[in-house]
Amino acid sequence: MIAADGAGSVIRRNAKIPGPRECLVGIQTLIGKEPDGIHIHLGKNIAPGFFGWEVPHHSGTIVGLASRNGNAMDYLVQFLKKKGWERKVISIFAGMIPLGRVNRSIDEGLMLVGDAACQVKPLSGGGLYTGLISAKHCASTALKALEMENNRKEVLKGYHEAWQEEIGPEISKGLWISNIFRNLSDEQLDDLFMILKKEKVKKVIEDQGDIDYPSTLAKPVLKSAPQLLKFTGPFVKSLF
Ligand SMILES: Cc1cc2nc3c(=O)[nH]c(=O)nc-3n(C[C@H](O)[C@H](O)[C@H](O)COP(=O)(O)OP(=O)(O)OC[C@H]3O[C@@H](n4cnc5c(N)ncnc54)[C@H](O)[C@@H]3O)c2cc1C
């Protein structure tokens, strides 16, 4: 069986496979407003511990957020009101965003894929690319199991190893960076973005940034702006 039943996977729970470390609630709306580029919104009063987004859509603009503390819906309503967009909402969509690394995504005759296996980028909460990468490994292991007429753990573990090898390090690095980020105060965030806005750093981000592998930027960005190292203090604190 392949379980692709989302973050709250009933099949995972029935199989007694431990779930993600945390699950955020993400909410987004389509609003009837001309798109004007991509905007990210940060701050304890906007989306504590995560972020808000504005993304162009062919019938308007998508405005959404996820937060680590408090009620994401309340934050979104507050944000829309502040912008004067609360009467422009066309549709609304909410879901869970699982974050963490799972140690097990298989059982006898069972493979978990997508949000059910927490195959999600911790920095952005995006799970489409990572889920599809993993689905490819899941499909080839399923094929192998069918050919061998054997769906025991010893065959299916190939799937777990393959996706962990391809996206596991990115998820781990993303978790480290997100631990730093979530412990920053608003003042530190302002400070951080003042540094990231510098031409030299912006160029590194533009030249080497990869939306699907955001953590690859950590090293070159730190090299171009070593003063960013001061932000690792909150991460060290978060380990205790
Ligand atoms: C607000 C928000 C915005 C997002 N934006 C992005 C983005 O821009 N980019 C990105 O990469 N990711 C984004 N994500 C994450 C992305 O949506 C998920 O990672 C992705 O949808 C996971 O796909 P999935 O198939 O694993 O699970 P899901 O999309 O949750 O699909 C699971 C399916 O299983 C069905 N199901 C559940 N239980 C059962 C059952 N018992 N029987 C039958 N069917 C069942 C559900 O109805 C559902 O259709 C966003 C998430 C949220 C919440």
The ligand as an SDF file (V2000), in Angstrom:
LIG
                    3D

 53 58  0  0  0  0  0  0  0  0999 V2000
   -1.6420   27.2230    2.7170 C   0  0  0  0  0  0  0  0  0  0  0  0
   -0.6470   26.3050    2.0710 C   0  0  0  0  0  0  0  0  0  0  0  0
    0.0920   26.7420    0.9730 C   0  0  0  0  0  0  0  0  0  0  0  0
    1.0480   25.9080    0.3820 C   0  0  0  0  0  0  0  0  0  0  0  0
    1.7740   26.3750   -0.6670 N   0  0  0  0  0  0  0  0  0  0  0  0
    2.7170   25.5860   -1.2360 C   0  0  0  0  0  0  0  0  0  0  0  0
    3.5200   26.0500   -2.3160 C   0  0  0  0  0  0  0  0  0  0  0  0
    3.3660   27.1790   -2.7750 O   0  0  0  0  0  0  0  0  0  0  0  0
    4.4740   25.2180   -2.8130 N   0  0  0  0  0  0  0  0  0  0  0  0
    4.6840   23.9590   -2.3180 C   0  0  0  0  0  0  0  0  0  0  0  0
    5.5770   23.2490   -2.7850 O   0  0  0  0  0  0  0  0  0  0  0  0
    3.9250   23.5000   -1.2990 N   0  0  0  0  0  0  0  0  0  0  0  0
    2.9600   24.2680   -0.7530 C   0  0  0  0  0  0  0  0  0  0  0  0
    2.1950   23.7820    0.2860 N   0  0  0  0  0  0  0  0  0  0  0  0
    2.4050   22.3990    0.7290 C   0  0  0  0  0  0  0  0  0  0  0  0
    1.7470   21.4400   -0.2590 C   0  0  0  0  0  0  0  0  0  0  0  0
    0.4060   21.8150   -0.4340 O   0  0  0  0  0  0  0  0  0  0  0  0
    1.8370   20.0310    0.2980 C   0  0  0  0  0  0  0  0  0  0  0  0
    3.1790   19.7130    0.6210 O   0  0  0  0  0  0  0  0  0  0  0  0
    1.3260   19.0230   -0.7410 C   0  0  0  0  0  0  0  0  0  0  0  0
    0.0090   19.3240   -1.1040 O   0  0  0  0  0  0  0  0  0  0  0  0
    1.3800   17.6240   -0.1450 C   0  0  0  0  0  0  0  0  0  0  0  0
    0.8260   16.7310   -1.0490 O   0  0  0  0  0  0  0  0  0  0  0  0
    0.3090   15.3160   -0.5420 P   0  0  0  0  0  0  0  0  0  0  0  0
   -0.2800   14.6840   -1.7580 O   0  0  0  0  0  0  0  0  0  0  0  0
    1.3630   14.6090    0.1980 O   0  0  0  0  0  0  0  0  0  0  0  0
   -0.8380   15.6290    0.5100 O   0  0  0  0  0  0  0  0  0  0  0  0
   -2.2030   16.4060    0.3170 P   0  0  0  0  0  0  0  0  0  0  0  0
   -2.0970   17.4600   -0.7160 O   0  0  0  0  0  0  0  0  0  0  0  0
   -2.6450   16.7920    1.6940 O   0  0  0  0  0  0  0  0  0  0  0  0
   -3.1700   15.2970   -0.2640 O   0  0  0  0  0  0  0  0  0  0  0  0
   -3.6220   14.2310    0.5290 C   0  0  0  0  0  0  0  0  0  0  0  0
   -4.9070   13.7240   -0.1160 C   0  0  0  0  0  0  0  0  0  0  0  0
   -5.2990   12.5340    0.5370 O   0  0  0  0  0  0  0  0  0  0  0  0
   -6.6960   12.6010    0.7520 C   0  0  0  0  0  0  0  0  0  0  0  0
   -7.0060   11.7400    1.8960 N   0  0  0  0  0  0  0  0  0  0  0  0
   -6.6720   11.9050    3.2020 C   0  0  0  0  0  0  0  0  0  0  0  0
   -7.1190   10.8830    3.9430 N   0  0  0  0  0  0  0  0  0  0  0  0
   -7.7250   10.0340    3.0780 C   0  0  0  0  0  0  0  0  0  0  0  0
   -8.3930    8.7910    3.2360 C   0  0  0  0  0  0  0  0  0  0  0  0
   -8.5010    8.2000    4.4410 N   0  0  0  0  0  0  0  0  0  0  0  0
   -8.9050    8.2050    2.1390 N   0  0  0  0  0  0  0  0  0  0  0  0
   -8.7860    8.7810    0.9170 C   0  0  0  0  0  0  0  0  0  0  0  0
   -8.1700    9.9640    0.7080 N   0  0  0  0  0  0  0  0  0  0  0  0
   -7.6660   10.5730    1.7750 C   0  0  0  0  0  0  0  0  0  0  0  0
   -6.9840   14.0570    1.0280 C   0  0  0  0  0  0  0  0  0  0  0  0
   -8.3330   14.3670    0.8030 O   0  0  0  0  0  0  0  0  0  0  0  0
   -6.0630   14.7220    0.0170 C   0  0  0  0  0  0  0  0  0  0  0  0
   -6.6910   14.8520   -1.2370 O   0  0  0  0  0  0  0  0  0  0  0  0
    1.2510   24.5890    0.8910 C   0  0  0  0  0  0  0  0  0  0  0  0
    0.4920   24.1410    1.9830 C   0  0  0  0  0  0  0  0  0  0  0  0
   -0.4450   24.9800    2.5760 C   0  0  0  0  0  0  0  0  0  0  0  0
   -1.2170   24.5000    3.7590 C   0  0  0  0  0  0  0  0  0  0  0  0
  1  2  1  0
  2  3  1  0
  2 52  2  0
  3  4  2  0
  4  5  1  0
  4 50  1  0
  5  6  2  0
  6  7  1  0
  6 13  1  0
  7  8  2  0
  7  9  1  0
  9 10  1  0
 10 11  2  0
 10 12  1  0
 12 13  2  0
 13 14  1  0
 14 15  1  0
 14 50  1  0
 15 16  1  0
 16 17  1  0
 16 18  1  0
 18 19  1  0
 18 20  1  0
 20 21  1  0
 20 22  1  0
 22 23  1  0
 23 24  1  0
 24 25  2  0
 24 26  1  0
 24 27  1  0
 27 28  1  0
 28 29  2  0
 28 30  1  0
 28 31  1  0
 31 32  1  0
 32 33  1  0
 33 34  1  0
 33 48  1  0
 34 35  1  0
 35 36  1  0
 35 46  1  0
 36 37  1  0
 36 45  1  0
 37 38  2  0
 38 39  1  0
 39 40  1  0
 39 45  2  0
 40 41  1  0
 40 42  2  0
 42 43  1  0
 43 44  2  0
 44 45  1  0
 46 47  1  0
 46 48  1  0
 48 49  1  0
 50 51  2  0
 51 52  1  0
 52 53  1  0
M  END
$$$$
